[in-house]
Amino acid sequence: MQERVDSIRRSIDSIRKTGTMPHWRMAYAENLLTRAGEYIAVDREPEARMVLDKLARWVETHTPKVAESSAMEKNPMMFWNADMLRGIIAQVRKTLTDKKMLVPSMERDAISRRLDLVEKWIAENNILDAHQELLALRGALIARLRRSYRARLASSDYRSGTFVQPAGTLVGPYNARHTLEETFQVVGERDPIWVEDFLDIYNDLFRIVERLVPQDKK
């Protein structure tokens, strides 16, 4: 019996030395081990055997996790570096070129300037700022492309006579429905992207105004 206690104690010590287990889990195992020793001291072997069985299951359950953690240490996660960021920059520039009809020229110029700034930060080894700016820039480009695709679909539906203006874009504190429809029709024939942007901005402003209005005035 004592040999089994010593074997389990060595296994628990091995798990503790890895430093991967939280304190409360190790305290649980140590308390069970102490209890098993107390049972053995008063010749209560059945109870001691039950506690040791529970400890053996605990060791078996947590040992694979320690082994997995050790494998992760041998194969560390890949962090962002200059080469990876430059690869993303190349992808963004390619998307910007391939989808230039969906991105207004002023936005394309702004994105290009921000990409140049990111490349400057990479050259200065400012990887953290470059990473954050590049992710924000890529997210903004994706959002722009989504709006542009929606605008194209809306323009196509309008020409085919199946377009339905969203209800939230037809009302407001100072506009008239027919005026907006006529304006969107004229502008949308030349620049549907502008119309989509206007509707997004107006909807955001309208929601903000709604939240600012006192409840008793709604």
HELIX and SHEET records of a PDB file:
HELIX    1   1 GLN A    2  THR A   18  1                                  17    
HELIX    2   2 HIS A   23  ALA A   41  1                                  19    
HELIX    3   3 GLU A   45  LYS A   74  1                                  30    
HELIX    4   4 ALA A   82  ASP A   98  1                                  17    
HELIX    5   5 LYS A  100  LEU A  102  5                                   3    
HELIX    6   6 SER A  105  ALA A  123  1                                  19    
HELIX    7   7 ILE A  127  SER A  160  1                                  34    
HELIX    8   8 ALA A  167  THR A  169  5                                   3    
HELIX    9   9 ARG A  177  ARG A  190  1                                  14    
HELIX   10  10 PRO A  192  LEU A  212  1                                  21    
HELIX   11  11 GLN A  215  LYS A  217  5                                   3    
END                                                                             
